[in-house]
Amino acid sequence: MPWGLNRFQETKTDLHFITFSCYQRKPYLNTPQARSLCEESIEKTRQKYGFVIPGYVIMPEHVHLLVSEPPANPLATAIKAIKVSISKQSTQNPFWTPRYYDFNVYSERKRIEKLRYIHRNPVKRGLAAKPEDWPWSSFIHYATGEAGTVEIESHWTARRRERTTAQLLLANETAGAPGSRS
């Protein structure tokens, strides 16, 4: 790690605001297909490493993620997996800058600040008139509860899990009730 760069990971409680950029800030993610491929890689990596994603945005030349730490691996390993997955599917070489920016999100106030920054980034850059006009972010999920390619950890997701758990419990109780067929 370069001199003077300190990462505060393995806190097990903080979220992390991560930014990683395309090589020389080139717009390698400037097509809908490239951004969708990036979303798919992020989701596959989220599933493999078991971290949660409260927010994200994919811009033409960089990505912002608001993520938890994976339970069994360093966060750097998961970020590397995302970057490698996308790089392997691209003809650009190199695709990414070698490092990434990591800011520990240590409070609810900071979490909201970073989510707002993420969701407003396409508008600020002139890529969309409103946050909901940029489909490669978590904004639509927060506004509507709609599930997208990347599973977002939010109150919507928690409610869906609660309903699914309740339905499973009810189904198990019904299946085990006297007089029911098994």
C-alpha positions in Angstrom: 0.0 0.0 0.0 1.4 3.4 -0.9 2.9 5.5 1.9 0.3 7.7 3.7 -2.7 5.7 2.5 -4.6 4.3 5.5 -7.6 2.0 5.0 -9.9 1.4 8.0 -11.5 -1.9 7.1 -12.6 -4.9 9.1 -14.6 -2.6 11.3 -17.6 -5.0 10.9 -19.9 -2.0 11.5 -19.1 0.8 9.1 -20.3 1.0 5.6 -17.8 2.0 2.9 -18.2 4.6 0.2 -16.1 3.2 -2.6 -15.1 4.9 -5.8 -13.1 3.2 -8.6 -12.3 4.7 -12.0 -11.6 3.5 -15.5 -8.0 3.7 -16.6 -7.0 7.4 -17.2 -10.7 8.3 -16.5 -11.6 7.0 -20.0 -15.4 6.5 -20.5 -15.2 2.7 -20.9 -18.7 2.5 -19.3 -20.3 4.9 -21.7 -22.8 2.5 -23.3 -25.9 1.0 -21.8 -24.5 -2.5 -22.5 -21.2 -1.7 -20.6 -23.1 -0.3 -17.6 -25.5 -3.3 -17.5 -22.5 -5.6 -17.6 -21.0 -3.7 -14.7 -24.3 -4.1 -12.7 -24.3 -7.8 -13.4 -20.7 -8.2 -12.2 -21.5 -6.2 -9.1 -24.5 -8.4 -8.2 -22.6 -11.7 -8.9 -19.8 -10.5 -6.6 -22.3 -9.3 -3.9 -23.8 -12.8 -3.9 -20.5 -14.6 -3.9 -19.0 -12.5 -1.0 -22.1 -11.9 1.0 -21.8 -8.1 1.4 -24.8 -5.7 1.2 -25.2 -2.7 -1.1 -27.3 0.2 0.2 -26.4 2.3 -2.9 -24.5 2.5 -6.1 -24.2 4.4 -9.4 -22.4 3.5 -12.6 -21.1 6.5 -14.5 -19.3 6.5 -17.9 -15.8 6.5 -16.3 -16.2 5.5 -12.7 -18.4 3.6 -10.2 -19.6 4.6 -6.7 -20.7 1.9 -4.3 -22.0 2.2 -0.7 -21.2 -1.3 0.7 -20.8 -3.3 3.9 -17.7 -5.4 4.4 -17.9 -9.1 3.3 -18.3 -11.4 6.4 -15.4 -13.7 5.5 -13.1 -11.8 3.1 -11.4 -8.4 3.1 -13.4 -5.7 1.2 -10.4 -5.2 -1.1 -10.8 -8.8 -2.3 -14.5 -8.2 -3.3 -13.6 -4.9 -5.1 -10.9 -6.7 -7.0 -13.3 -9.4 -8.0 -15.8 -6.8 -9.4 -13.0 -5.1 -11.3 -11.5 -8.4 -12.7 -14.9 -9.7 -13.7 -15.6 -6.6 -15.8 -12.1 -6.4 -17.2 -12.2 -10.0 -18.4 -15.3 -9.2 -20.5 -13.8 -6.1 -22.1 -11.3 -5.5 -24.9 -9.9 -2.4 -23.1 -6.6 -3.2 -21.4 -6.0 -1.9 -18.8 -9.7 -1.2 -17.9 -9.4 0.2 -14.3 -7.0 2.3 -12.4 -5.1 0.0 -9.9 -6.5 1.5 -6.7 -9.8 2.7 -5.3 -11.0 5.4 -2.9 -12.6 4.2 0.4 -14.4 6.5 2.8 -15.7 4.9 6.1 -19.3 5.9 6.5 -19.5 6.0 10.3 -22.9 7.6 10.9 -26.5 7.7 9.6 -25.9 11.3 8.6 -22.9 10.3 6.5 -24.9 7.4 5.0 -27.6 9.7 3.8 -25.1 12.2 2.5 -23.3 9.6 0.4 -26.6 8.1 -0.9 -27.6 11.6 -2.0 -24.3 12.2 -3.7 -24.5 8.8 -5.5 -28.1 9.5 -6.7 -27.4 13.1 -7.8 -24.1 12.4 -9.6 -25.7 11.7 -13.0 -27.8 14.9 -12.8 -24.8 17.0 -11.7 -22.8 15.6 -14.6 -25.7 16.4 -17.1 -26.3 12.8 -17.9 -29.9 12.9 -16.7 -32.5 15.5 -15.9 -33.6 13.8 -12.7 -32.1 10.9 -10.7 -34.9 8.6 -11.7 -33.9 9.1 -15.4 -30.5 7.3 -14.8 -31.3 3.5 -14.6 -27.8 2.5 -13.5 -28.2 3.4 -9.9 -30.0 2.5 -6.8 -32.3 5.5 -6.9 -35.3 3.8 -8.6 -35.2 1.1 -5.9 -35.4 3.8 -3.1 -38.2 5.7 -4.9 -40.4 2.7 -5.8 -39.1 -0.5 -4.1 -38.6 -2.0 -7.5 -35.9 -4.7 -7.6 -33.2 -4.2 -10.1 -30.2 -6.1 -11.3 -28.2 -5.2 -8.1 -30.0 -6.2 -4.8 -30.2 -3.0 -2.7 -30.3 -3.3 1.1 -33.1 -1.0 2.2 -36.4 -0.9 4.1 -38.1 -2.3 0.9 -35.7 -5.3 0.9 -36.2 -5.9 4.6 -40.0 -5.9 4.2 -39.8 -8.4 1.3 -37.6 -10.7 3.4 -40.1 -10.4 6.3 -43.0 -11.3 4.1 -41.1 -14.3 2.6 -40.2 -15.6 6.0 -43.8 -15.2 7.2 -45.1 -17.1 4.2 -42.5 -19.9 4.7 -43.4 -20.2 8.4 -47.1 -20.3 7.5 -46.6 -22.9 4.8 -44.5 -25.1 7.2 -47.2 -24.8 9.9 -49.9 -25.7 7.5 -47.9 -28.6 6.1 -47.4 -30.0 9.7 -51.0 -29.4 10.9 -53.1 -32.4 11.9 -55.2 -33.6 9.0 -52.9 -32.2 6.4 -51.3 -34.3 3.7 -47.5 -34.5 3.7 
